[in-house]
């Protein structure tokens, strides 16, 4: 990366941070993909890069606002609800931005247990359905040996087995990726047989639309799940991020299609973080 590219990216990051400082707490959505959780992730990383405690404080303010916003009947979905928020908090804990505190997850666990065990099954998509719930419970397994997590993951696996013939082609991609990760966890090896029954799913990740962020996320997810060895393509894409065009601003301020994602992309290009944040999407 040239000095001019680095300077341009730093300018973009300052603009992004200023916009998110003004608008982050004003967004109604507390979630990971479009709301406060994704914005908080950006600010924790940016504070570390900029060496400015103001940004870290703002990230903590966002976490507090999220906690005040959610309640026992909050939506459970991954896109805007509890599942994605929980996975986002786990990401922050794993990256040492937050301290592990099971009290944070106590109410989350109750809501997500109810979602898996008692709420009507919507579908098997990541953003709105059961594989998103499953992602939450996988993250809880990383933090503690939870009987609740094991029970919920086994129920989701059994529902996948039961409904396998009826799962749509679009949802098969989500199911494939979920089972791919689940069967690598001790106690869930039997899920590998479900993978064998799936048709080869779409590798385009139908949930992802088109944007600068999304297009690179798609390459990373393809690399992760389909052994494509696309690291050179990922690196090339990160070196060719266009300058932020304020006259054609992102569609939102969130993680997937908004300023928070644009900021994370630029921090990754500067090698100030790795690509693991893309796996959240």
Secondary structure, 3 states (H helix, E strand, C coil): CCHHHHHHHHHHHHHHHHHHHHHHHHCCCCCCCCCHHHHHHHHHHHHHHHCCHHHHHHHHHHHHHHHHHCCCCCCCCCCCCHHHHHHHHHHHHHCCCCCCCHHHHHHHHHHHHHHHHCCCCCCCCCCCCHHHHHHHHHHHHHHCCCHHHHHHHHHHHHHHHHHHHHCCHHHHHHHHHHHHHHCCCCCCHHHHHHHHHCCCCCCCCCCCCCCHHHHHHHHHHHHHHCCCCCHHHHHHHHHCCCCCCHHHCCCECCCCCEHHHHHHHHHHHCCCCCHHHHHHC
